[in-house]
């Protein structure tokens, strides 16, 4: 008997719908152990609202929502968050699809399509490409100020985080295709990833749906998003389920050509010995057998994170409505990621690689700034442990105790029992003053490490 063509087409259609339904199936609730950890660390560091999505084998495994979006609403799966710089990976993937479609190029000068009047007379403009901008080598500051846009250094000379670089790419692409960013993103990212509740820039229908933002003291910051316009680096409003779908889609390759996906997830550096490790739109955490891609988002009252392992197709998305959100990242990674300790150690080592190479004149002022913030203090302290103590000869039990001591110190700083001057004093014990400013020690032996950890323990009052 011959096959019925209509029946075959119908069967194929049913199979396609079934496959789509599998991709869009409702994720389960988070496990009880995750709920317990999330609630404990939220209480400890005064984080009002949190949403988590865990990706396994390329699909959302579970979603957890906790606390309050504001004083009247709990955080739910439908709660919109301003995800801040988590916009950058979204835009980068959309741009790479434009490259794959022949509508954009990674290496031609962006000046062929867009010239910002502020830099029109700067010859370095012709060196700027999308590849350099999407890997934070544009030469621009993070954002232009009252002096307008300018080059701090030639494109490709070094890495320097820049939202302006992403915006330059957006403007060039828009001029090239005559297509606004939201239209391009709907076609290239939102629709294929299955994202139905994501908006670039403010829309009136978002009123009453977006989580409020809370400061370090737990105060409502009364954030006004009504003037936020579509932006390649920020101003995206989405839900935990939608961003989880994006992360899951990326973990499966984001429907990109493998060679292009590989470029996105490999180090991009036009200069030798980079201090930071960026792919295209993603920060890289390079381990022995794999490279994780990640990004965070940081604005007043907002801390967000996405991390993906393209090898295992694992991922984690964290959205918070608090300036304290970064203080709960370590505990949540340890609760959700199988080799979290190795991942955290590499992230800490990368931070130390960056901090220890900063110019000597910059460090004294930076210490004063970092010492004011428990989040930044946490970053420096764990980086110093990774860079100076993890290979100093301390025993495994001593290193485990060091983690507990640092955690105790950070909590005492957060609770106001340790002041900025005390934190700064601990920082300066990690090196020595110089005529130009300060330099970190290049190495510590076991005894020197113990002496510093003893000082930390005394300040943290954990003896």
Buried (B, 14 or more C-beta within 10 A) or exposed (E): EEEEEEEEEEEEEEEEEEEEEEBEEEBEEBBEEBBEBBBEBBEBBBBBBBBBBBBBEBBBBBBBBBBBBBEEBEBEBEBBBBBBBBBBBBBBBBBBBBBBEEBBBBEBBBBEBBBBEBBEEBEBBEBBBBBBBBBBBBBBBBEBEEEEBBBEEBBBBBBBBBBBBBBBBBBBBBBBBEBBBBBBBBBBBBEBBBBEBBBBBBBEEBEEBBBBBBBBEEEBBEBEBEEBEBBBBBBBBBBBBBBBBBBBBBBBBBBBEEEBBEBBBBEBBBEEEBBBBBBBBBBBBEBEEEBBBBBBBBBEBBBBBBBBBBEBBBBBBBBBBBBBBBBBBBBBBEBBBEBBBEBBBBBBBBBBBBBBEBEBEEBBEBBBEBBBBBBBBBBBBBBBBBBBBBEBEBEEEBBEBBBEBBBBBBBBBBEEEBBBEBBBBBBBBBBEEEEEBBBBBEEBEEEBBBEBBEBBBBBBEBE
